Amino acid sequence: MGAILSRADALGMHVYISDTTPNGYMHEQPAPEAEAEAARLLGRYRRQVLDRYAEHASMVGYYMNFECFPDDYVNDAEVPAAQAEALATWVKGINPKLKIIQPVGLYRWRDTKEAPWRHVTPAELTSFWQPFIAAAKHIDVFLAIDGIGTGLSPLNHTDVNQACIRNLCDQYDKEMWTDVECAEMRRRYASYPIGRLIPSLEIAATHAEHIVTFDYINYLSPGNGRSPSAALYRHYKVYRQSVLKD
């Protein structure tokens, strides 16, 4: 990592590091003993990383790898918000300059475990994410995952739901970014043609302060040996240049 950050320093790049969820578990609440041990090991690892690379100018933020799924918490934000805020506070305590990013998945929704799944509405997003954002005093950015590539959120739904998250962020003086998925990620994983990527970019541009993409290294890189990825990169460069000219 040191070599990567040194090169990023020289190129004037911004790097946001990450690791795992606040307690090391993705979709389950562990036994107290297991959670305590995970917290001890993760705390030691995170402190080592944050201390070791603090001098690198390129290391500007920390991405909380915590795509908290409301259904895992019975649509109640209290517990995950407290976990996220505790980690953000801890990271800022070690390195106050780091910008903390929390992902927001525009996932499907169900009212109870027995109810059928459906596309989430802005009202349902608000019921979970407004108290979450209100409690997250030390989180700077909320990153909406557009859900297009995974098929979790069609274009019309991601549009209104990104607008919802932007409105909540504005209320609490937070930045709102969007993660635009640049590949189909369902039964098969394949880079988009540029014609499928542009509508997602145009929607994100109306709401987000910054746009990032998942997963650049596999689906949008010119150097990974995959011709669809290289083609998307070339076509994206042409598209970007046309946007900048306008």
Backbone bond lengths (Angstrom), bond angles and torsions (degrees), N, CA, C in turn:
res aa  C-N    CA-C-N  psi(-1)  N-CA   C-N-CA  omega(-1)  CA-C   N-CA-C  phi
1 M - - - 1.450 - - 1.529 111.06 -
2 G 1.330 116.53 -34.15 1.454 119.55 -179.97 1.513 112.51 -59.87
3 A 1.343 116.50 -40.94 1.468 120.54 179.68 1.530 110.84 -66.03
4 I 1.319 115.87 -40.26 1.467 120.30 178.84 1.524 110.31 -63.33
5 L 1.320 116.62 -46.44 1.464 120.23 -178.92 1.526 111.35 -66.86
6 S 1.328 117.21 -36.33 1.467 119.30 177.65 1.518 111.12 -63.06
7 R 1.326 116.32 -41.90 1.459 119.92 177.14 1.521 110.77 -66.22
8 A 1.331 116.48 -40.48 1.466 120.55 177.14 1.519 110.93 -62.44
9 D 1.327 117.23 -38.09 1.469 121.04 175.83 1.526 109.92 -57.23
10 A 1.337 115.12 -47.22 1.470 119.93 -176.19 1.518 112.04 -65.64
11 L 1.345 116.29 -31.07 1.466 120.58 -177.84 1.523 112.75 -90.63
12 G 1.321 117.16 -2.35 1.459 119.98 -178.81 1.516 113.60 71.06
13 M 1.329 117.00 27.50 1.460 121.36 -178.28 1.526 111.02 -85.09
14 H 1.338 114.90 162.31 1.457 122.51 173.72 1.524 108.70 -110.76
15 V 1.318 116.44 128.65 1.457 122.42 -177.64 1.528 109.25 -118.83
16 Y 1.330 115.48 132.18 1.463 122.35 175.03 1.524 107.51 -114.53
17 I 1.308 116.91 113.41 1.460 119.80 -178.20 1.528 109.99 -85.37
18 S 1.334 115.49 164.94 1.455 120.56 179.70 1.513 109.08 -155.46
19 D 1.333 116.99 172.03 1.455 120.33 172.98 1.519 110.20 -147.04
20 T 1.318 118.43 -91.48 1.460 120.35 -177.79 1.522 108.91 -138.61
21 T 1.313 116.89 -171.65 1.462 121.45 -178.84 1.524 110.23 -65.54
22 P 1.342 118.54 164.30 1.460 119.55 -178.06 1.526 114.30 -51.88
23 N 1.327 117.39 -40.66 1.470 118.87 -178.14 1.523 113.11 -109.05
24 G 1.345 116.80 8.12 1.449 120.13 177.23 1.513 115.07 85.22
25 Y 1.325 118.01 0.22 1.461 121.75 -178.08 1.517 109.05 -121.12
26 M 1.350 116.91 135.79 1.454 120.40 -173.19 1.531 112.94 -87.79
27 H 1.321 118.19 -58.07 1.457 120.60 -172.04 1.524 112.50 -123.37
28 E 1.303 117.85 30.74 1.453 119.79 178.69 1.523 109.41 -152.71
29 Q 1.299 114.73 156.77 1.450 120.77 173.98 1.530 107.43 -100.48
30 P 1.326 117.87 114.07 1.456 120.33 -174.54 1.523 112.39 -74.79
31 A 1.332 114.82 168.48 1.461 119.77 172.21 1.524 108.72 -62.92
32 P 1.332 118.17 149.72 1.478 120.56 -177.41 1.522 113.48 -53.79
33 E 1.332 118.05 -39.15 1.465 120.43 -178.42 1.533 110.66 -65.97
34 A 1.346 116.19 -44.19 1.460 120.20 179.37 1.528 110.88 -65.26
35 E 1.315 116.94 -39.84 1.463 120.43 179.48 1.523 110.91 -65.45
36 A 1.315 117.16 -40.43 1.458 120.78 179.85 1.529 111.03 -64.01
37 E 1.344 116.82 -42.07 1.461 120.09 179.18 1.522 111.13 -67.48
38 A 1.336 116.98 -41.82 1.466 120.08 176.94 1.520 110.89 -61.71
39 A 1.326 116.60 -41.30 1.465 120.60 179.23 1.529 111.00 -62.58
40 R 1.330 116.61 -39.16 1.466 120.14 179.34 1.528 111.12 -65.09
41 L 1.337 116.97 -47.69 1.453 120.77 -178.36 1.523 112.16 -67.96
42 L 1.339 115.78 -42.21 1.464 118.91 178.68 1.522 111.61 -65.64
43 G 1.322 116.59 -39.28 1.455 119.83 178.24 1.517 111.82 -60.63
44 R 1.322 115.98 -43.29 1.466 119.66 178.80 1.525 110.75 -64.20
45 Y 1.337 116.78 -45.73 1.466 120.51 -179.78 1.528 111.34 -62.83
46 R 1.326 116.50 -47.55 1.466 119.71 -177.72 1.520 111.65 -62.53
47 R 1.315 117.14 -41.09 1.462 119.61 179.14 1.522 110.20 -63.50
48 Q 1.336 117.59 -42.42 1.462 120.16 179.09 1.525 111.24 -59.87
49 V 1.337 116.80 -45.27 1.460 120.36 -178.86 1.525 110.91 -65.66
50 L 1.323 116.36 -47.57 1.459 119.90 -176.29 1.524 111.56 -66.33
51 D 1.327 117.38 -37.26 1.467 120.60 178.13 1.527 111.31 -71.43
52 R 1.332 116.26 -43.81 1.464 120.41 -173.08 1.518 112.42 -64.90
53 Y 1.326 117.09 -36.60 1.465 119.74 -172.59 1.533 113.29 -109.70
54 A 1.309 116.81 14.48 1.469 120.58 -175.41 1.518 113.26 -62.63
55 E 1.349 116.55 -27.01 1.464 118.56 -175.31 1.518 112.80 -78.08
56 H 1.323 118.56 -9.07 1.462 120.55 -178.11 1.532 110.66 -77.82
57 A 1.335 114.90 122.23 1.472 119.77 -179.43 1.519 111.93 -63.44
58 S 1.331 116.85 -26.83 1.470 120.00 -177.04 1.526 112.52 -74.21
59 M 1.327 118.18 -21.81 1.466 120.22 -177.92 1.526 108.45 -82.11
60 V 1.325 115.24 99.98 1.459 119.77 -171.41 1.524 113.71 -114.09
61 G 1.348 117.60 -8.46 1.457 117.12 -175.99 1.510 113.51 -159.26
62 Y 1.324 113.12 172.38 1.465 121.76 -178.78 1.523 107.54 -133.34
63 Y 1.341 115.44 121.86 1.462 121.70 178.66 1.517 108.92 -92.95
64 M 1.324 116.77 120.92 1.450 121.04 177.96 1.528 108.25 -79.89
65 N 1.304 116.61 109.52 1.462 121.21 -177.92 1.529 109.29 -78.73
66 F 1.322 114.50 66.72 1.467 121.70 -170.16 1.523 108.39 -136.66
67 E 1.334 115.04 72.14 1.465 119.79 178.55 1.525 108.04 -76.73
68 C 1.299 115.32 74.38 1.445 117.64 -170.91 1.509 110.88 -68.72
69 F 1.319 113.16 126.12 1.459 124.47 -174.54 1.523 107.57 -95.62
70 P 1.344 118.36 110.74 1.469 119.21 -174.89 1.525 114.43 -49.50
71 D 1.330 117.01 -36.18 1.461 119.87 -177.86 1.532 111.97 -62.03
72 D 1.347 117.19 -28.41 1.463 120.03 177.68 1.523 111.97 -67.31
73 Y 1.338 116.68 -18.62 1.463 121.84 -176.33 1.526 111.74 -119.68
74 V 1.318 116.48 23.60 1.469 123.02 -179.38 1.530 109.86 52.97
75 N 1.336 115.61 37.68 1.475 123.43 176.81 1.525 113.14 61.49
76 D 1.328 116.61 25.69 1.464 122.21 -179.81 1.530 107.70 -115.18
77 A 1.322 116.97 121.12 1.465 121.48 -173.14 1.523 113.76 -82.68
78 E 1.307 119.83 -7.35 1.469 120.53 -170.00 1.530 112.56 -57.90
79 V 1.337 117.85 -51.43 1.466 120.79 -176.08 1.526 112.02 -67.91
80 P 1.348 120.33 -53.13 1.462 118.36 -179.49 1.526 113.60 -63.85
81 A 1.325 117.88 -33.77 1.464 119.84 177.44 1.513 110.73 -63.96
82 A 1.318 116.81 -40.53 1.469 120.73 178.60 1.524 110.62 -65.82
83 Q 1.337 117.29 -40.16 1.462 120.46 178.17 1.528 110.94 -64.21
84 A 1.324 116.89 -45.05 1.456 121.00 -179.22 1.525 111.07 -65.43
85 E 1.306 116.90 -43.64 1.466 120.51 -179.66 1.526 111.09 -65.26
86 A 1.324 117.34 -37.79 1.462 120.04 179.02 1.528 110.83 -63.44
87 L 1.332 117.13 -43.21 1.463 120.06 178.84 1.523 110.95 -67.82
88 A 1.322 117.68 -43.36 1.463 120.42 178.82 1.530 111.18 -60.51
89 T 1.312 116.88 -42.00 1.471 121.08 178.47 1.521 110.33 -63.04
90 W 1.329 116.66 -42.41 1.460 122.01 -179.61 1.529 110.93 -63.45
91 V 1.358 116.94 -45.84 1.464 121.01 -179.86 1.522 110.28 -62.98
92 K 1.323 116.60 -44.78 1.469 119.68 179.61 1.525 111.43 -64.74
93 G 1.335 116.26 -29.82 1.457 119.38 177.40 1.512 112.80 -65.26
94 I 1.337 116.43 -29.48 1.461 121.07 177.60 1.522 111.08 -84.92
95 N 1.326 116.20 -42.60 1.465 120.74 -177.77 1.524 108.80 -142.07
96 P 1.328 117.18 91.74 1.470 120.71 -174.48 1.525 114.22 -63.12
97 K 1.328 118.09 -19.68 1.473 119.83 -176.29 1.525 112.69 -76.39
98 L 1.329 117.90 -15.62 1.455 119.78 -174.04 1.529 111.09 -72.31
99 K 1.318 116.03 135.31 1.461 122.20 174.83 1.531 107.81 -86.72
100 I 1.317 116.60 127.69 1.458 121.51 -175.97 1.531 109.68 -98.18
101 I 1.342 115.87 129.17 1.465 122.07 -178.12 1.528 109.58 -115.68
102 Q 1.330 116.32 131.29 1.466 123.23 177.05 1.529 109.36 -116.88
103 P 1.334 119.12 122.66 1.469 120.23 177.50 1.526 112.51 -73.19
104 V 1.332 114.26 150.86 1.466 122.35 175.61 1.528 107.39 -127.66
105 G 1.309 117.21 106.79 1.458 120.42 179.05 1.525 110.93 -81.58
106 L 1.324 116.41 130.08 1.472 120.67 177.32 1.532 108.32 -88.20
107 Y 1.323 114.26 62.92 1.462 121.39 -171.71 1.520 112.26 -79.74
108 R 1.343 113.85 169.78 1.456 118.87 170.54 1.526 109.33 -67.81
109 W 1.312 115.38 163.75 1.466 121.90 -171.28 1.521 109.30 -133.73
110 R 1.316 116.37 147.10 1.463 121.50 166.99 1.516 107.59 -144.77
111 D 1.314 116.18 145.26 1.461 120.55 -174.84 1.524 112.41 -73.61
112 T 1.319 116.82 -33.95 1.458 121.84 178.33 1.522 108.00 -139.54
113 K 1.331 116.33 168.76 1.464 120.55 179.72 1.530 111.81 -64.37
114 E 1.310 117.14 -22.69 1.466 121.03 -178.97 1.528 112.59 -90.84
115 A 1.320 117.78 -14.52 1.468 121.90 -175.12 1.526 110.64 -78.52
116 P 1.329 118.21 155.95 1.470 120.72 177.02 1.534 110.89 -73.34
117 W 1.333 115.18 153.02 1.459 120.55 175.93 1.527 110.48 -74.30
118 R 1.343 115.38 151.30 1.462 120.93 174.43 1.530 107.80 -153.24
119 H 1.323 116.38 167.29 1.459 120.01 176.11 1.533 108.86 -66.46
120 V 1.307 115.40 137.21 1.455 120.15 -178.62 1.526 110.70 -69.84
121 T 1.322 116.48 146.35 1.461 122.14 177.54 1.526 109.76 -103.20
122 P 1.344 117.78 161.92 1.458 119.21 175.93 1.534 113.20 -56.78
123 A 1.329 117.16 -36.73 1.474 119.19 179.26 1.524 111.09 -63.72
124 E 1.325 116.48 -39.96 1.466 119.95 179.53 1.527 111.18 -70.83
125 L 1.325 116.71 -41.00 1.464 119.49 174.04 1.522 111.06 -57.22
126 T 1.323 115.83 -45.05 1.464 120.44 -178.87 1.519 111.27 -62.62
127 S 1.320 117.34 -39.15 1.468 119.99 -177.69 1.520 111.76 -62.01
128 F 1.332 117.45 -29.29 1.465 120.71 179.31 1.524 111.83 -94.93
129 W 1.343 117.06 -47.88 1.454 120.23 -169.64 1.516 114.11 -83.82
130 Q 1.315 119.66 -23.34 1.466 117.88 176.84 1.525 111.58 -64.22
131 P 1.342 120.21 -50.41 1.465 117.83 176.31 1.524 113.30 -64.61
132 F 1.331 116.59 -30.95 1.467 119.70 177.65 1.529 109.78 -63.47
133 I 1.328 116.63 -52.53 1.466 120.75 -178.11 1.519 110.79 -63.44
134 A 1.330 116.89 -38.57 1.468 120.36 179.19 1.518 111.53 -61.83
135 A 1.333 116.91 -35.27 1.473 120.75 -178.47 1.521 112.60 -82.10
136 A 1.335 117.61 -15.28 1.462 121.80 -171.50 1.522 110.92 -92.91
137 K 1.298 116.13 70.69 1.466 120.72 -175.10 1.527 113.01 -64.07
138 H 1.340 117.71 -29.99 1.459 121.24 -173.85 1.530 113.27 -102.00
139 I 1.314 117.49 5.48 1.467 120.92 175.32 1.525 108.41 -94.27
140 D 1.329 115.83 130.29 1.463 120.57 -173.07 1.519 113.49 -95.67
141 V 1.335 116.90 -32.51 1.464 121.96 -171.57 1.522 109.39 -132.39
142 F 1.324 116.17 136.89 1.458 121.71 170.68 1.532 107.53 -113.22
143 L 1.327 114.98 121.15 1.460 122.87 -171.60 1.526 109.46 -105.36
144 A 1.325 116.73 106.64 1.465 120.82 179.31 1.526 109.73 -76.31
145 I 1.335 116.55 125.20 1.463 122.02 175.49 1.523 106.95 -88.91
146 D 1.329 117.33 116.81 1.475 118.99 -165.54 1.524 114.26 -66.64
147 G 1.341 118.41 -24.75 1.460 120.07 173.89 1.515 116.03 77.32
148 I 1.337 117.43 8.90 1.457 119.71 -176.86 1.532 110.89 -74.64
149 G 1.321 116.44 -50.09 1.453 120.30 -177.04 1.508 113.65 -63.25
150 T 1.315 117.06 -33.95 1.464 121.09 179.40 1.521 112.66 -83.96
151 G 1.330 117.01 -6.47 1.460 120.92 179.93 1.509 113.97 74.95
152 L 1.331 117.00 15.28 1.463 120.26 -178.43 1.523 112.74 -86.94
153 S 1.332 116.79 -17.46 1.462 119.29 -175.70 1.528 109.83 -149.61
154 P 1.332 119.19 103.70 1.469 120.79 176.99 1.525 111.38 -61.64
155 L 1.333 115.70 167.02 1.463 120.12 -174.25 1.525 112.45 -55.84
156 N 1.337 117.78 -44.56 1.465 118.51 -176.94 1.530 111.36 -66.61
157 H 1.328 117.41 -32.33 1.458 120.00 178.64 1.528 111.35 -75.14
158 T 1.338 116.93 -42.90 1.466 118.29 -179.52 1.523 110.70 -63.96
159 D 1.322 117.43 -31.82 1.463 121.13 179.44 1.535 110.74 -62.52
160 V 1.331 116.67 -54.97 1.468 118.80 -177.25 1.526 111.39 -69.00
161 N 1.344 117.11 -30.58 1.456 119.00 -178.21 1.527 112.30 -78.72
162 Q 1.326 117.13 -33.55 1.464 118.17 171.78 1.529 110.60 -64.99
163 A 1.330 116.69 -37.87 1.467 119.71 175.98 1.523 110.69 -61.55
164 C 1.334 116.34 -38.20 1.462 120.95 178.47 1.524 110.91 -63.08
165 I 1.334 116.62 -47.89 1.471 119.99 -179.22 1.528 110.38 -65.19
166 R 1.330 116.75 -37.00 1.470 118.81 177.63 1.525 110.77 -63.12
167 N 1.314 116.86 -40.84 1.455 120.54 178.90 1.527 110.95 -62.77
168 L 1.323 117.32 -42.70 1.466 120.46 178.56 1.525 110.64 -64.54
169 C 1.327 116.85 -42.00 1.464 119.92 178.85 1.528 111.10 -62.83
170 D 1.315 116.85 -40.93 1.465 120.16 178.24 1.530 110.98 -62.23
171 Q 1.327 116.81 -38.09 1.466 120.33 179.37 1.523 112.40 -61.57
172 Y 1.328 116.24 -34.19 1.461 120.50 -174.92 1.526 112.75 -110.25
173 D 1.320 116.29 16.10 1.469 122.48 175.56 1.528 111.72 57.90
174 K 1.326 115.85 45.84 1.462 122.04 176.50 1.522 109.38 -112.59
175 E 1.334 116.34 155.65 1.459 120.15 172.19 1.528 109.14 -80.41
176 M 1.337 115.40 148.56 1.462 120.94 175.30 1.525 108.33 -122.80
177 W 1.334 115.65 120.52 1.450 122.42 176.22 1.530 108.39 -113.75
178 T 1.325 116.37 165.45 1.463 120.41 175.07 1.520 110.24 -128.02
179 D 1.316 115.37 135.53 1.453 123.70 171.61 1.528 107.52 -96.63
180 V 1.317 116.64 107.75 1.463 122.60 179.95 1.527 108.39 -90.39
181 E 1.312 116.50 117.81 1.464 120.26 177.94 1.524 109.36 -74.21
182 C 1.338 116.22 128.28 1.467 120.35 -172.25 1.523 112.33 -107.38
183 A 1.334 116.55 18.34 1.466 119.98 -179.42 1.517 109.60 -151.01
184 E 1.320 114.66 157.95 1.456 119.92 170.20 1.523 107.78 -78.36
185 M 1.323 116.02 126.83 1.468 120.09 -174.35 1.519 109.89 -131.67
186 R 1.330 113.82 59.85 1.469 119.33 177.52 1.531 108.47 -122.02
187 R 1.312 118.65 -115.02 1.466 119.10 179.49 1.526 111.55 -66.31
188 R 1.303 116.11 -30.43 1.450 119.65 174.74 1.527 108.23 -127.19
189 Y 1.295 115.90 156.48 1.456 121.46 178.65 1.521 107.02 -114.52
190 A 1.323 117.04 115.68 1.460 120.35 -175.56 1.512 110.57 -150.88
191 S 1.334 116.03 139.63 1.461 121.11 177.26 1.525 110.34 -57.37
192 Y 1.328 114.81 142.57 1.462 119.59 174.03 1.521 110.72 -69.62
193 P 1.316 118.28 152.13 1.466 120.02 157.39 1.531 107.67 -73.18
194 I 1.306 116.36 157.08 1.462 119.77 -174.43 1.529 111.71 -60.06
195 G 1.337 117.59 -30.51 1.460 120.24 -179.64 1.520 113.57 -63.71
196 R 1.328 117.29 -25.38 1.466 120.44 176.71 1.526 111.75 -86.62
197 L 1.323 116.01 -24.99 1.466 118.98 -178.85 1.521 112.40 -79.65
198 I 1.326 117.52 -36.97 1.467 120.75 -173.76 1.531 113.10 -58.42
199 P 1.338 121.15 -45.25 1.465 118.71 179.11 1.534 113.19 -58.61
200 S 1.315 116.68 -37.76 1.473 119.59 177.77 1.520 111.09 -65.61
201 L 1.330 116.19 -41.29 1.467 119.96 178.47 1.527 111.09 -64.27
202 E 1.322 117.05 -40.27 1.459 120.16 -178.24 1.521 111.51 -67.26
203 I 1.321 117.41 -37.00 1.459 120.04 176.22 1.525 110.24 -66.78
204 A 1.323 116.44 -47.90 1.467 119.43 -179.79 1.523 111.80 -59.50
205 A 1.327 116.27 -37.36 1.467 119.98 -177.74 1.520 112.69 -64.20
206 T 1.325 117.63 -24.17 1.470 119.66 179.63 1.525 112.03 -80.03
207 H 1.330 117.76 -13.40 1.465 120.37 -174.61 1.526 114.04 -121.01
208 A 1.330 117.39 -36.52 1.470 120.77 -166.77 1.521 112.62 -95.45
209 E 1.327 114.58 150.50 1.459 120.33 172.73 1.520 111.32 -79.12
210 H 1.330 116.64 -32.53 1.462 121.72 176.05 1.523 108.19 -141.09
211 I 1.340 115.40 150.03 1.459 121.96 177.29 1.526 108.37 -118.67
212 V 1.314 116.33 130.75 1.459 122.11 170.99 1.524 106.95 -119.87
213 T 1.324 117.07 173.01 1.456 119.11 -179.31 1.518 111.62 -134.15
214 F 1.309 114.96 147.48 1.456 122.61 171.46 1.528 107.03 -119.44
215 D 1.289 118.14 126.30 1.444 130.74 4.32 1.516 105.64 -123.04
216 Y 1.328 117.85 104.28 1.470 122.24 -172.65 1.519 111.83 -54.35
217 I 1.324 117.43 -48.24 1.461 120.42 -171.35 1.528 112.22 -61.51
218 N 1.332 117.43 -29.44 1.463 121.00 -178.93 1.527 113.79 -96.21
219 Y 1.339 117.69 -31.85 1.465 119.81 -167.57 1.519 115.19 -120.28
220 L 1.340 118.57 -10.23 1.462 119.83 -176.49 1.525 111.84 -135.77
221 S 1.305 117.48 9.35 1.458 120.95 -179.25 1.521 110.87 -90.07
222 P 1.336 117.59 140.73 1.466 119.42 176.90 1.521 112.76 -81.38
223 G 1.332 117.61 -6.49 1.459 119.78 -170.61 1.510 115.59 -118.32
224 N 1.342 118.14 19.74 1.459 118.41 -177.97 1.532 113.28 -99.62
225 G 1.337 117.08 5.51 1.456 120.34 177.60 1.514 115.18 83.05
226 R 1.331 118.24 3.99 1.463 121.82 -178.68 1.527 108.85 -106.49
227 S 1.313 116.67 118.85 1.466 119.26 -174.75 1.525 113.32 -63.53
228 P 1.367 121.14 -37.97 1.472 118.48 176.97 1.530 112.72 -62.36
229 S 1.318 116.08 -35.62 1.465 119.71 178.06 1.522 110.74 -66.41
230 A 1.323 116.82 -45.82 1.460 120.42 178.84 1.526 111.19 -62.68
231 A 1.337 116.95 -38.41 1.463 120.51 178.62 1.523 110.74 -64.83
232 L 1.321 116.93 -43.26 1.466 119.37 178.79 1.516 110.58 -62.98
233 Y 1.329 117.05 -39.81 1.463 120.41 177.34 1.532 111.12 -59.84
234 R 1.333 116.97 -47.32 1.473 120.31 -179.67 1.523 110.88 -61.58
235 H 1.329 116.20 -45.20 1.460 119.54 -177.86 1.527 111.62 -69.24
236 Y 1.349 116.03 -34.08 1.469 118.82 176.58 1.528 110.87 -65.38
237 K 1.332 117.26 -39.73 1.470 119.67 178.52 1.521 111.00 -59.31
238 V 1.332 116.75 -43.35 1.464 120.62 178.49 1.525 110.45 -63.22
239 Y 1.341 116.06 -44.58 1.466 120.58 178.83 1.527 110.79 -61.20
240 R 1.328 116.99 -45.38 1.466 120.99 -178.51 1.528 110.79 -61.99
241 Q 1.313 116.83 -42.93 1.451 120.03 179.18 1.519 111.48 -62.56
242 S 1.334 116.86 -37.75 1.468 119.58 178.83 1.517 110.66 -67.71
243 V 1.336 117.99 -36.87 1.458 121.46 178.04 1.531 110.56 -66.44
244 L 1.321 116.89 -43.09 1.456 120.80 -179.14 1.533 111.47 -65.11
245 K 1.333 116.76 -33.63 1.468 119.74 178.14 1.530 111.05 -66.61
246 D 1.347 115.04 -35.82 1.467 119.48 179.83 1.525 111.16 -71.48
